[in-house]
Amino acid sequence: MTRFFAFAALALASLAATPVLAHDPADAVATNPPDAPYQKVNTLVPLPEFLPGIGELFVDPATLPAGPFVAYNHDGKLVSTIYMIPLSRMNADTSFDDLAAPGGNVDHVDIYFNAGHPGVEEPHEHIVLWHVPVAGEASVAE
Amino acid sequence: MERRNFLWWGGGMAAVFSLSPRLAIGGSVVEIAMQGRPDGSKVWFDPYGVLIQPGQTVRWTNKDKGNAHTATAYALENYDHPRRMPEGAKPFDSDYLLPDESFEVTLDVPGLYDYFCLPHELSGMVGRIVVAAPEQTGFADYPDGDLNAEIIAGFPAVTDILARGSLQKDE
């Protein structure tokens, strides 16, 4: 628990200081691997390299836990941008403003509950901005 | 008195159940799977309550393809959690298990062992093992005040474990 709050405090402080990327964000994240400062999530926390239903996940550690995370399919194509918002922070005293949206056009959005995982170790919501049609979700199903 | 001294074997304020184990799994390693829905919306130990005999081995295996899990005993040594294991028993911690990885521990001291999954404790991913010789009695539940209500609700009742031997959750 202590680890999470330290993690979250760092992330919130970093969110306030995160500059807008200097170059075209869509180009920076269009293919796997994305440009720095994105890092592969499974090198930051113990998680599988490829997450069924999500894909291969990258994040700028300074933006944790909210993200954005960017996810790629097996062909290295960007399929989604994901935000992870702890339920405990969905209250009157917390807001997540001006989160980056590096993935470009959004086809549709999924919002669903997640029980937690290394990196965001408490119940939270996944807010998934899909950059591919619904049928394209199959490319990260397994 | 050390805190742990009144948590086990009918001491202090704990309620005591005079039930004897009806079913004890003999011999082989007892398997517990770490499970999760594909979207990560629910995670659990399967079974989440088991009855074993002293000296028997428990093996946890991560069967959740999209997540990492731990089997971590409730003990001060493990992230400063309250102790929920018998006096004299050594705390265990699997560390993170990726899919298909396993961890096993042999439990020799009779009593009640509560454990949790580090990244999923707040979602109620906890489990309980009762270690008891056949016909052994005097098992006590731990007092509720040391953990929040959501976590407490995740544990199976000692009486149910003693009666049924192995308990599973609905997915």
HADDOCK unambig.tbl for C-alpha pairs under 7 A between the chains (distance, minus, plus):
assign (segid A and resid 46 and name CA) (segid B and resid 68 and name CA) 6.60 0.50 0.50
assign (segid A and resid 46 and name CA) (segid B and resid 96 and name CA) 6.70 0.50 0.50
assign (segid A and resid 47 and name CA) (segid B and resid 67 and name CA) 6.00 0.50 0.50
assign (segid A and resid 47 and name CA) (segid B and resid 68 and name CA) 5.64 0.50 0.50
assign (segid A and resid 47 and name CA) (segid B and resid 98 and name CA) 6.52 0.50 0.50
assign (segid A and resid 48 and name CA) (segid B and resid 66 and name CA) 6.53 0.50 0.50
assign (segid A and resid 48 and name CA) (segid B and resid 67 and name CA) 6.79 0.50 0.50
assign (segid A and resid 48 and name CA) (segid B and resid 98 and name CA) 6.45 0.50 0.50
assign (segid A and resid 51 and name CA) (segid B and resid 66 and name CA) 4.95 0.50 0.50
assign (segid A and resid 52 and name CA) (segid B and resid 66 and name CA) 5.78 0.50 0.50
assign (segid A and resid 53 and name CA) (segid B and resid 39 and name CA) 6.82 0.50 0.50
assign (segid A and resid 113 and name CA) (segid B and resid 41 and name CA) 5.30 0.50 0.50
assign (segid A and resid 114 and name CA) (segid B and resid 40 and name CA) 5.08 0.50 0.50
assign (segid A and resid 114 and name CA) (segid B and resid 41 and name CA) 4.25 0.50 0.50
assign (segid A and resid 115 and name CA) (segid B and resid 40 and name CA) 5.97 0.50 0.50
assign (segid A and resid 115 and name CA) (segid B and resid 41 and name CA) 5.07 0.50 0.50
assign (segid A and resid 115 and name CA) (segid B and resid 42 and name CA) 5.70 0.50 0.50
assign (segid A and resid 115 and name CA) (segid B and resid 43 and name CA) 6.81 0.50 0.50
assign (segid A and resid 115 and name CA) (segid B and resid 120 and name CA) 6.57 0.50 0.50
assign (segid A and resid 115 and name CA) (segid B and resid 123 and name CA) 5.69 0.50 0.50
assign (segid A and resid 116 and name CA) (segid B and resid 119 and name CA) 6.11 0.50 0.50
assign (segid A and resid 116 and name CA) (segid B and resid 120 and name CA) 5.75 0.50 0.50
assign (segid A and resid 117 and name CA) (segid B and resid 67 and name CA) 6.31 0.50 0.50
assign (segid A and resid 117 and name CA) (segid B and resid 68 and name CA) 6.71 0.50 0.50
assign (segid A and resid 117 and name CA) (segid B and resid 119 and name CA) 5.37 0.50 0.50
assign (segid A and resid 117 and name CA) (segid B and resid 120 and name CA) 6.87 0.50 0.50
assign (segid A and resid 118 and name CA) (segid B and resid 68 and name CA) 6.95 0.50 0.50
assign (segid A and resid 118 and name CA) (segid B and resid 119 and name CA) 5.71 0.50 0.50
assign (segid A and resid 121 and name CA) (segid B and resid 119 and name CA) 4.57 0.50 0.50
assign (segid A and resid 121 and name CA) (segid B and resid 120 and name CA) 6.51 0.50 0.50
assign (segid A and resid 122 and name CA) (segid B and resid 119 and name CA) 6.77 0.50 0.50
assign (segid A and resid 122 and name CA) (segid B and resid 120 and name CA) 6.59 0.50 0.50
assign (segid A and resid 122 and name CA) (segid B and resid 122 and name CA) 5.95 0.50 0.50
assign (segid A and resid 123 and name CA) (segid B and resid 123 and name CA) 6.34 0.50 0.50
